[in-house]
Amino acid sequence: MKIFNDKQVWFVTGSQHLYGPQVLESVAQNSEEIIAGLNSSDDISVSIANKGTVKTPDEILAVCRAANNDPDCIGLMLWMHTFSPAKMWIAGLTQLNKPFLHLHTQFNAALPWD
């Protein structure tokens, strides 16, 4: 049951442009499925809001600053769909003043190659 109706956790997906538009489209679809699953759970008492896929240090910094300035954002859920170098996240996470959860998992149960 959602008991914090006016609050949100932001779901932010990390990737890079080098994977190309087709992979980034898949990334967005996977993120939507995860968010829908989380939001359908009665065990999660706050809504999860999709804040898109960040692909550059500037995008990461911008979403972290936006989270800091939004009183309805209580934290971030970060999911690295595809390789997102840690150094891309340094400036944003240094500025972030909200708690975050970093998911270390893949979307599919099996790796997509032999």
C-alpha positions in Angstrom: 0.0 0.0 0.0 1.3 3.4 -0.9 1.1 5.4 2.3 3.5 8.2 1.2 1.3 9.5 -1.7 3.1 12.8 -2.0 6.6 11.3 -2.0 8.6 9.5 -4.7 11.7 7.5 -5.2 13.3 8.3 -8.5 14.4 5.4 -10.7 17.4 6.4 -12.8 19.0 4.1 -15.3 22.6 4.4 -16.3 24.0 3.6 -19.8 26.1 5.2 -22.5 25.5 6.5 -26.0 28.1 4.1 -27.5 25.5 1.3 -27.3 23.4 3.0 -29.9 19.7 3.9 -30.2 18.4 0.3 -30.4 20.0 -0.7 -27.1 19.0 2.5 -25.4 15.4 1.8 -26.5 15.6 -1.6 -25.0 17.1 0.0 -21.8 14.1 2.3 -21.6 11.6 -0.6 -22.0 13.4 -2.7 -19.4 13.3 0.2 -16.9 9.6 0.7 -17.5 9.0 -3.0 -16.7 11.0 -2.9 -13.5 9.2 0.3 -12.4 5.8 -1.2 -13.2 6.7 -4.3 -11.2 7.9 -2.3 -8.2 4.9 0.1 -8.3 2.5 -2.9 -8.4 3.9 -4.3 -5.1 1.9 -3.7 -1.9 5.2 -4.0 0.0 6.6 -0.8 -1.4 4.9 2.2 0.4 6.1 4.9 -2.0 5.7 5.4 -5.7 8.7 4.8 -8.0 9.1 7.5 -10.7 11.0 6.9 -13.9 13.6 9.7 -14.5 14.9 8.2 -17.6 18.3 6.9 -18.8 21.4 9.1 -18.1 24.2 8.6 -20.5 26.7 11.4 -19.7 28.3 12.9 -16.6 26.3 16.1 -17.3 23.0 14.2 -17.4 23.9 12.4 -14.1 24.8 15.7 -12.4 21.6 17.3 -13.6 19.4 14.5 -12.3 21.2 14.5 -8.9 20.8 18.2 -8.6 17.1 18.0 -9.6 16.6 15.3 -6.9 18.2 17.6 -4.3 15.8 20.4 -5.2 12.6 18.3 -5.3 11.1 18.1 -1.8 8.9 15.2 -3.0 11.9 13.1 -3.9 13.0 11.0 -0.9 15.8 9.1 -2.7 17.1 7.5 -5.9 17.2 4.0 -7.2 20.1 3.7 -9.6 20.2 0.8 -12.1 23.1 0.3 -14.4 21.5 -1.5 -17.4 24.6 -1.6 -19.4 28.1 -0.6 -18.5 28.1 2.9 -17.1 31.7 3.8 -16.0 31.9 4.8 -12.3 33.9 8.0 -13.2 30.8 9.3 -15.0 28.9 9.2 -11.7 31.5 11.0 -9.5 30.3 14.6 -10.0 26.6 13.7 -9.6 27.0 11.5 -6.6 29.3 14.0 -4.9 26.5 16.6 -5.2 23.6 14.3 -4.2 22.1 15.0 -0.8 19.5 12.2 -0.9 19.9 8.5 -0.1 20.3 6.1 -3.0 20.2 2.4 -3.7 22.4 1.1 -6.5 21.0 -2.1 -8.1 23.7 -4.5 -9.2 21.7 -6.8 -11.5 20.8 -7.5 -15.0 17.3 -7.5 -16.5 17.2 -11.0 -18.0 17.7 -14.2 -16.1 20.3 -15.3 -18.6 23.0 -13.5 -20.4 22.0 -12.6 -24.0 24.9 -14.5 -25.6 26.5 -17.9 -25.6 
